[in-house]
Amino acid sequence: MFEAKPTARADMTAGTLYAVTGEAGWTYYGQITPEKMVGFFRRRDLEPSAPSDVLAAKIMSVISVAYPSITRALRTGRWKKLGGFPVVEELVAPRPSVQWPVGTLTVTVWVGDRVAYDTRVEDSAIQSMELMAVWDAGEHIPARLTADFGAEEAEWHVGGPIWRERRIKEEMAARFTDQPWNRLPEDWVPTEVRS
């Protein structure tokens, strides 16, 4: 954990770089995108690194994080602001995300604030796209970053990309067979196993 800053406030200016306390003592890094999402880098360290080293890493995931939760995470020392930097190239253009309404297998792909197209949830082209959701900086992001980084086994219920969200639905159906709301539709296509 970082030093707690009781009066800190989230800075959602594009290019703001944050260090984030993850699970098992790892420090991850995220930069605010022009759409006010957080692009997390495929880098983690046990001791915080220089921003120039962080900004040279590839992007791992782009996640919508609730602004008030970033403020809480800064105030409790779970997040630390490292400063403002030019937005890395990978984060300049908006990334597609998927809106998956409850009770249907038909989903809508969005790019920025525009609908791109409708498809089905098993469409191979959307499996790595992010499910539209807002995550909490302190409560959800540490487990999410462990799952995204992929070096350790993550909790089964951590979602994000469509392929993981589908695995969660399959696991819920298997664990809670007596609950009708967890049953999979007749035309469900099983998720391919990913390593």
C-alpha contacts under 8 A as a table, 3 or more apart, distances in Angstrom:
res1	aa1	res2	aa2	distance
1	M	21	T	5.85
1	M	77	G	5.51
1	M	78	R	5.43
1	M	79	W	7.76
2	F	21	T	7.72
2	F	77	G	4.45
2	F	78	R	6.16
2	F	79	W	6.90
2	F	80	K	6.53
3	E	76	T	7.66
3	E	77	G	5.05
4	A	74	L	6.77
4	A	75	R	5.18
4	A	76	T	4.71
4	A	77	G	4.10
4	A	78	R	7.88
5	K	8	A	5.42
5	K	74	L	6.36
5	K	75	R	4.48
5	K	76	T	6.66
5	K	77	G	6.73
6	P	74	L	7.94
6	P	75	R	4.60
6	P	76	T	7.13
7	T	75	R	6.51
8	A	71	T	6.42
8	A	74	L	6.04
8	A	75	R	5.59
9	R	70	I	7.72
9	R	71	T	4.76
9	R	74	L	7.09
9	R	75	R	7.72
10	A	67	Y	6.48
10	A	68	P	7.28
10	A	70	I	5.56
10	A	71	T	4.64
10	A	74	L	7.32
11	D	16	T	6.85
12	M	16	T	6.82
12	M	32	I	6.19
12	M	36	K	6.02
12	M	67	Y	7.74
13	T	16	T	5.82
13	T	32	I	6.61
13	T	34	P	7.77
13	T	36	K	7.36
13	T	84	G	7.97
14	A	31	Q	7.60
14	A	32	I	4.91
14	A	33	T	5.03
14	A	34	P	4.95
14	A	35	E	7.81
14	A	36	K	6.67
14	A	84	G	7.99
14	A	86	P	7.97
14	A	87	V	6.59
15	G	31	Q	5.79
15	G	32	I	5.27
15	G	33	T	6.42
15	G	34	P	7.80
15	G	84	G	5.32
15	G	85	F	4.92
15	G	86	P	5.26
15	G	87	V	4.55
15	G	88	V	7.83
16	T	31	Q	5.52
16	T	32	I	5.37
16	T	81	K	7.44
16	T	82	L	7.48
16	T	83	G	5.68
16	T	84	G	4.24
16	T	85	F	6.19
17	L	29	Y	7.13
17	L	30	G	5.80
17	L	31	Q	4.41
17	L	32	I	6.65
17	L	51	P	7.88
17	L	81	K	6.15
17	L	82	L	5.38
17	L	83	G	5.59
17	L	84	G	5.99
17	L	85	F	7.00
18	Y	29	Y	5.62
18	Y	30	G	5.26
18	Y	31	Q	6.23
18	Y	79	W	6.54
18	Y	80	K	5.48
18	Y	81	K	4.54
18	Y	82	L	5.37
18	Y	83	G	7.47
19	A	27	T	6.37
19	A	28	Y	5.77
19	A	29	Y	4.56
19	A	30	G	6.58
19	A	48	P	7.49
19	A	79	W	5.67
19	A	80	K	5.12
19	A	81	K	6.43
19	A	82	L	6.70
20	V	27	T	5.49
20	V	28	Y	5.02
20	V	29	Y	5.72
20	V	30	G	7.40
20	V	78	R	6.12
20	V	79	W	4.53
20	V	80	K	6.53
20	V	142	P	7.93
21	T	25	G	6.86
21	T	26	W	6.24
21	T	27	T	4.91
21	T	28	Y	6.49
21	T	78	R	5.21
21	T	79	W	6.14
21	T	142	P	6.86
22	G	25	G	6.13
22	G	26	W	5.07
22	G	27	T	5.65
22	G	28	Y	6.47
22	G	141	I	7.61
22	G	142	P	4.33
22	G	143	A	7.26
22	G	145	L	6.97
22	G	146	T	7.35
23	E	26	W	5.99
23	E	142	P	5.59
23	E	143	A	6.66
23	E	146	T	6.87
25	G	46	L	6.26
26	W	44	R	6.03
26	W	45	D	5.58
26	W	46	L	5.00
26	W	47	E	7.87
27	T	44	R	5.31
27	T	45	D	5.18
27	T	46	L	5.96
27	T	47	E	7.01
27	T	48	P	6.38
28	Y	40	F	7.38
28	Y	41	F	7.23
28	Y	43	R	6.35
28	Y	44	R	4.71
28	Y	45	D	6.87
28	Y	145	L	7.67
29	Y	40	F	5.67
29	Y	41	F	5.81
29	Y	43	R	7.23
29	Y	44	R	7.27
29	Y	54	V	7.13
30	G	38	V	5.68
30	G	39	G	5.21
30	G	40	F	4.14
30	G	41	F	6.14
31	Q	38	V	5.41
31	Q	39	G	5.20
31	Q	40	F	6.52
31	Q	87	V	7.40
32	I	35	E	7.94
32	I	36	K	5.66
32	I	37	M	5.67
32	I	38	V	4.67
32	I	39	G	6.31
32	I	87	V	7.70
33	T	36	K	5.10
33	T	37	M	5.33
33	T	38	V	6.00
33	T	39	G	6.54
33	T	87	V	6.78
33	T	91	L	5.82
33	T	92	V	6.75
34	P	37	M	7.49
34	P	87	V	7.96
34	P	91	L	7.73
34	P	92	V	6.60
35	E	94	P	7.13
35	E	112	G	7.61
36	K	64	S	7.69
37	M	62	V	6.59
37	M	63	I	5.72
37	M	64	S	4.74
37	M	65	V	6.50
38	V	62	V	5.52
38	V	63	I	5.31
38	V	64	S	6.24
38	V	65	V	6.75
39	G	59	I	6.52
39	G	60	M	7.41
39	G	61	S	5.79
39	G	62	V	4.18
39	G	63	I	6.41
39	G	91	L	6.71
40	F	59	I	5.85
40	F	60	M	5.60
40	F	61	S	5.37
40	F	62	V	6.12
40	F	63	I	7.80
41	F	54	V	7.21
41	F	55	L	7.73
41	F	57	A	6.02
41	F	58	K	5.72
41	F	59	I	4.35
41	F	60	M	5.09
41	F	61	S	7.18
42	R	57	A	6.19
42	R	58	K	5.57
42	R	59	I	5.58
42	R	60	M	4.72
42	R	149	F	6.65
43	R	54	V	6.98
43	R	57	A	6.48
43	R	58	K	7.91
45	D	48	P	6.00
45	D	49	S	7.01
49	S	53	D	6.65
49	S	54	V	6.76
50	A	53	D	5.45
50	A	54	V	6.53
51	P	54	V	4.98
51	P	55	L	6.02
51	P	82	L	7.33
52	S	55	L	5.26
52	S	56	A	6.43
53	D	56	A	5.35
53	D	57	A	7.04
54	V	57	A	5.58
55	L	88	V	6.82
58	K	90	E	7.91
59	I	62	V	7.74
59	I	90	E	6.86
59	I	91	L	7.95
60	M	148	D	6.93
60	M	149	F	7.29
61	S	148	D	7.23
62	V	95	R	7.75
62	V	130	E	7.75
63	I	130	E	7.56
63	I	134	V	7.54
63	I	135	W	7.46
64	S	132	M	7.98
64	S	133	A	6.66
64	S	134	V	5.00
64	S	135	W	6.21
65	V	69	S	7.49
65	V	70	I	7.41
65	V	134	V	5.31
65	V	135	W	4.70
65	V	136	D	5.84
65	V	137	A	6.16
66	A	69	S	5.39
66	A	70	I	6.68
66	A	134	V	5.94
66	A	135	W	6.03
66	A	136	D	5.74
66	A	137	A	6.97
67	Y	70	I	5.23
67	Y	71	T	6.65
68	P	71	T	5.11
68	P	72	R	6.38
69	S	72	R	4.93
69	S	73	A	6.06
69	S	136	D	5.55
69	S	137	A	5.23
69	S	138	G	6.72
70	I	73	A	4.96
70	I	74	L	6.11
70	I	79	W	7.34
70	I	136	D	7.61
70	I	137	A	5.32
70	I	138	G	7.47
71	T	74	L	5.16
71	T	75	R	6.20
72	R	75	R	5.08
72	R	76	T	6.20
72	R	138	G	7.62
73	A	76	T	5.23
73	A	77	G	6.00
73	A	78	R	4.83
73	A	79	W	5.25
73	A	137	A	6.23
73	A	138	G	5.49
74	L	77	G	5.18
74	L	78	R	5.98
74	L	79	W	4.75
74	L	80	K	5.79
74	L	81	K	7.68
75	R	78	R	7.78
76	T	79	W	7.81
77	G	80	K	6.66
78	R	138	G	6.56
87	V	91	L	6.51
87	V	92	V	6.59
88	V	91	L	5.65
88	V	92	V	6.80
89	E	92	V	5.45
90	E	93	A	7.12
91	L	94	P	7.11
94	P	111	V	6.27
94	P	112	G	5.38
95	R	111	V	6.04
95	R	112	G	6.88
96	P	109	V	6.49
96	P	110	W	5.42
96	P	111	V	4.38
96	P	112	G	6.86
96	P	129	M	6.38
96	P	130	E	7.37
97	S	109	V	5.74
97	S	110	W	5.34
97	S	111	V	6.50
97	S	129	M	5.47
97	S	130	E	4.88
97	S	131	L	5.78
97	S	132	M	5.93
98	V	107	V	6.56
98	V	108	T	5.66
98	V	109	V	4.58
98	V	110	W	6.13
98	V	126	I	7.74
98	V	129	M	6.58
98	V	130	E	6.08
98	V	131	L	4.81
98	V	132	M	5.58
98	V	162	I	7.72
99	Q	107	V	5.69
99	Q	108	T	5.12
99	Q	109	V	6.35
99	Q	110	W	7.43
99	Q	131	L	6.20
99	Q	132	M	5.43
100	W	104	T	7.47
100	W	105	L	7.49
100	W	106	T	7.06
100	W	107	V	4.78
100	W	108	T	6.72
100	W	121	V	7.83
100	W	131	L	7.19
100	W	132	M	7.69
101	P	104	T	6.12
101	P	106	T	7.76
101	P	107	V	6.89
104	T	107	V	7.68
105	L	120	R	5.56
105	L	121	V	5.41
105	L	188	W	7.92
106	T	118	D	6.88
106	T	119	T	5.71
106	T	120	R	4.48
106	T	121	V	6.08
107	V	118	D	5.66
107	V	119	T	5.50
107	V	120	R	5.64
107	V	121	V	5.97
108	T	115	V	7.00
108	T	116	A	7.53
108	T	117	Y	5.91
108	T	118	D	4.39
108	T	119	T	6.40
109	V	115	V	6.13
109	V	116	A	5.51
109	V	117	Y	5.45
109	V	118	D	6.08
109	V	119	T	7.65
110	W	113	D	6.67
110	W	114	R	5.54
110	W	115	V	4.46
110	W	116	A	5.21
110	W	117	Y	7.31
111	V	114	R	5.51
111	V	115	V	6.44
111	V	116	A	6.20
119	T	123	D	6.79
120	R	123	D	5.61
121	V	126	I	7.64
121	V	162	I	7.57
122	E	126	I	7.83
122	E	127	Q	7.35
122	E	189	V	6.48
122	E	191	T	7.53
123	D	126	I	5.85
123	D	127	Q	6.95
124	S	127	Q	5.56
125	A	128	S	7.69
126	I	129	M	5.18
126	I	162	I	6.90
127	Q	161	P	6.48
127	Q	162	I	4.88
127	Q	163	W	4.92
128	S	161	P	5.17
128	S	162	I	6.09
128	S	163	W	6.59
129	M	161	P	5.22
129	M	162	I	6.04
130	E	160	G	5.48
130	E	161	P	4.28
130	E	162	I	6.17
131	L	160	G	5.63
131	L	161	P	5.71
131	L	162	I	5.89
131	L	165	E	7.72
135	W	140	H	5.97
135	W	141	I	6.70
136	D	139	E	5.46
136	D	140	H	5.14
136	D	141	I	6.32
137	A	140	H	6.14
137	A	141	I	5.21
137	A	142	P	7.83
138	G	141	I	6.12
138	G	142	P	7.00
139	E	142	P	7.15
140	H	143	A	5.91
140	H	144	R	6.20
141	I	144	R	4.84
141	I	145	L	5.96
142	P	145	L	5.30
142	P	146	T	6.47
143	A	146	T	5.14
143	A	147	A	6.32
143	A	154	A	7.16
143	A	155	E	7.40
143	A	158	V	7.01
144	R	147	A	5.12
144	R	148	D	6.14
144	R	158	V	6.16
144	R	159	G	7.45
144	R	160	G	7.70
145	L	148	D	4.99
145	L	149	F	5.93
146	T	149	F	5.28
146	T	150	G	6.27
146	T	151	A	7.51
146	T	152	E	6.94
146	T	153	E	7.97
146	T	154	A	6.21
147	A	150	G	5.26
147	A	152	E	7.56
147	A	153	E	7.15
147	A	154	A	4.88
147	A	155	E	7.47
147	A	158	V	7.02
149	F	152	E	8.00
150	G	153	E	6.90
150	G	154	A	7.49
154	A	158	V	7.28
155	E	158	V	5.85
156	W	168	I	6.83
156	W	171	E	7.97
157	H	168	I	5.79
158	V	164	R	7.52
158	V	165	E	7.97
158	V	168	I	7.78
159	G	162	I	7.77
159	G	164	R	5.20
159	G	165	E	4.95
159	G	168	I	7.10
160	G	164	R	6.35
160	G	165	E	6.31
161	P	164	R	5.55
161	P	165	E	6.37
162	I	165	E	4.95
162	I	166	R	6.12
163	W	166	R	5.20
163	W	167	R	6.39
163	W	191	T	6.67
164	R	167	R	4.98
164	R	168	I	6.29
165	E	168	I	5.13
165	E	169	K	6.52
166	R	169	K	5.18
166	R	170	E	6.34
166	R	191	T	6.45
167	R	170	E	5.01
167	R	171	E	6.08
167	R	191	T	6.38
168	I	171	E	5.03
168	I	172	M	6.06
169	K	172	M	5.10
169	K	173	A	6.21
169	K	182	N	7.23
169	K	184	L	7.56
170	E	173	A	5.15
170	E	174	A	6.26
170	E	184	L	7.26
170	E	190	P	7.85
171	E	174	A	5.02
171	E	175	R	6.02
172	M	175	R	5.17
172	M	176	F	5.83
172	M	182	N	6.01
173	A	176	F	5.48
173	A	177	T	5.69
173	A	182	N	4.90
173	A	183	R	5.19
173	A	184	L	6.53
174	A	177	T	5.85
176	F	179	Q	5.67
176	F	182	N	6.80
177	T	180	P	7.36
177	T	182	N	7.27
177	T	183	R	7.04
179	Q	182	N	5.74
179	Q	183	R	7.17
180	P	183	R	5.37
184	L	188	W	6.28
185	P	188	W	5.33
